[in-house]
Amino acid sequence: MLASFRGRGLRALRVLPPCTRGALHWRHGGVPSGVGISNVGTRGPHDLLTELSSIFAKEGVTTLSSLSATWFAKADQNVSKGLDPEEFRETMASVGLKLSDSESETLFTHFDTDKSGIITYGEFAKGLQGEMPSFSASLAFMHQHTGHYPSNHQQIKAARPRFDEAETDEWLESLDAVVATLGPTRARFLLHDLMEEAARLGVHIPQPVITPMVNTIPTSGEPDYPGDRAMEERLSNIIRWNAAVMVSDGNRRGGGVGGHIGTFASICDVIEVGMNHFFRGKDFGNGRGDSVWMQGHAAPGAYSRAFVEGRISIDQLMNFRRESAGKGVSSYPHPRLMPKFWENPTVSMGLGPLGAVYQARFFRYLHLRGLADTSKSRVWAFVGDGEMDEPESITAISVAGRERLNNMIFIVNCNYQRLDGPVRGNSKVLQEYEGTFRGAGFDVIKLLWGGKFNELIENDHDGKLIEALEATPDGDCQRLHAKADGALIRKDIFEKHGLLDRVAHWSDDELLEAFQTPGGHDHKKIYAAFSQAEKNSEMGGRPSVILVKTLKGYSLQTFLGRNTVHQKKTMSDSDMQKYRDAMGIPLTDEQLKAADAQNFFALKENSPEVKYLKDRRQELGGFLPLREPAKVSALVELPSHKTGG
């Protein structure tokens, strides 16, 4: 990692072999660096950097690894982008550089180049390395959040038919005038409007790969919501609660059970809208029903819903990931482990997307060959944004686009978090995937903003707010979600870009509530996106994808947006109490103390919630997921094991 300290007269740092045996490491009782130095308290930046240099040179890469781990652990704990003065001093001490009060202040000031009171790891690395030479790729990296990369191709002007030279020049001059007088932002949005109008007029021109960060379906274009929203939101909360309890209590009763809480918390509302209004069961007329491929880490949600439906017992929930004895439920969707429940095997390695696409292709094959009526059967594939990086996922969508599988609908859960941190910390993953899917031949439906925050977007008369949000990397978005501080959101997004007037009518609490409810947690906007995808499958000639922004660990603030959220398997007593309150679950603190059956919220069979849920599924053709193995003996004659014939 380390290069020379340019401009400071320090010798080049080299990663040396570990110190020889016999020299006692400071971590194990040896003398820490800096101890015994006569001028402690008076060392300046040069002396301190020299001392730090000697530590790294002596201890080698292990010290750098230890420092990085300590640094990021502290940054994650305080949910910030870096370390404050006290945390910085503690981190320096952790690698053996003891600092007095004045030295700590001196060294902190040296690294805090932007005078923010926080040292980011980037500032620290730059302070060690000095200025690095720039190169062209870094310019593209800085603009990747918008997809507008600098390119030498801009100097090339293709020789296209110009027809009327004078008219062509007038159009180009008009664009020049817009940019000169109103700026590139106005020109950008004007061109997007022109291209959309051209498509409506039947002009065959490729759509832009990446469009502005707005919901594809405007509020004015949303259909009326056909269900009881209050009832459905309550059901979502009950199902979300039981799913979290199943995983958490399973780990509290016996360590190592594993499972995931944050994933289903993020995608629950999307799945529930689909279950209540779109996903067709096996008994749906004119077809074989829909094929739903569940995001593997969200499997607890399917069990939780089946429990409310009365299809899974509480004993099975109590034995999450302990299905081998025949009374539990499996870790992830798998027909072999639960042959009457799971229809399709998925987890998080691209198996779901690949299988789903070939299921859609097979549905098409059956119908075109007259073997089965699959005209009303769609394939819905729930995929994580991290899972979309898998080669199988990318291969799958290229097949769907090439084959024009309009019966294929992807739902990408863009909660911005993968196994060990952000999916794209320094860019915008949802924007990137828009380009990926468009390039593969999909119709793209973006669902980013919930109703309240979308008011700001749709009143953005000059596009400045949209561009501010596009310039805010996913890592910063996650930090703001995790901090849950309306004043900080106001400062880092609106004040930073000169847009304070846009939220002057909101209190910090109102701003926070709007920001913490993205499109993937707004049932009405989810319904609008699903409705458009359904129309695409019936009338269009392309597969569709819904890119939906959600929050991993939604409503559980100690989980939400943190780098560790994917690995959080248990809830503390405090977590459970806060989550219970957020979900509106009528359980007492005393009931929550023991990890037993009383932590689940069981609805009575004749309750309004259960009746509503079952009525919706009956109208759509039955419960899902559900596997009904074909009777092979009715299709072919199998040889008898007894006769060997």
NORKACOR-V995466 format. One record per run of one state. SS is the DSSP state (H for helix, E for strand, C for the rest). FROM is the first residue (numbers start at 0). TO is the last residue. If there is no record, write none. Layout:
ss=SS from=FROM to=TO
ss=SS from=FROM to=TO
This chain:
ss=C from=0 to=24
ss=H from=25 to=27
ss=C from=28 to=43
ss=H from=44 to=58
ss=C from=59 to=59
ss=H from=60 to=76
ss=C from=77 to=80
ss=E from=81 to=82
ss=C from=83 to=83
ss=H from=84 to=93
ss=C from=94 to=99
ss=H from=100 to=110
ss=C from=111 to=117
ss=E from=118 to=119
ss=H from=120 to=128
ss=C from=129 to=134
ss=H from=135 to=141
ss=C from=142 to=150
ss=H from=151 to=154
ss=C from=155 to=163
ss=H from=164 to=181
ss=C from=182 to=182
ss=H from=183 to=199
ss=C from=200 to=217
ss=H from=218 to=220
ss=C from=221 to=227
ss=H from=228 to=252
ss=C from=253 to=260
ss=H from=261 to=276
ss=C from=277 to=289
ss=E from=290 to=292
ss=C from=293 to=294
ss=H from=295 to=308
ss=C from=309 to=312
ss=H from=313 to=317
ss=C from=318 to=318
ss=E from=319 to=319
ss=C from=320 to=321
ss=H from=322 to=324
ss=C from=325 to=327
ss=E from=328 to=328
ss=C from=329 to=349
ss=H from=350 to=367
ss=C from=368 to=377
ss=E from=378 to=383
ss=C from=384 to=385
ss=H from=386 to=388
ss=C from=389 to=389
ss=H from=390 to=401
ss=C from=402 to=406
ss=E from=407 to=413
ss=C from=414 to=415
ss=E from=416 to=417
ss=C from=418 to=419
ss=E from=420 to=421
ss=C from=422 to=427
ss=H from=428 to=439
ss=C from=440 to=441
ss=E from=442 to=446
ss=C from=447 to=447
ss=E from=448 to=448
ss=C from=449 to=449
ss=H from=450 to=457
ss=C from=458 to=462
ss=H from=463 to=469
ss=C from=470 to=472
ss=H from=473 to=482
ss=C from=483 to=484
ss=H from=485 to=494
ss=C from=495 to=498
ss=H from=499 to=502
ss=C from=503 to=506
ss=H from=507 to=514
ss=C from=515 to=516
ss=E from=517 to=517
ss=H from=518 to=520
ss=C from=521 to=521
ss=H from=522 to=538
ss=C from=539 to=542
ss=E from=543 to=548
ss=C from=549 to=563
ss=H from=564 to=566
ss=C from=567 to=571
ss=H from=572 to=582
ss=C from=583 to=587
ss=H from=588 to=592
ss=C from=593 to=595
ss=H from=596 to=598
ss=C from=599 to=606
ss=H from=607 to=618
ss=C from=619 to=630
ss=H from=631 to=633
ss=C from=634 to=644
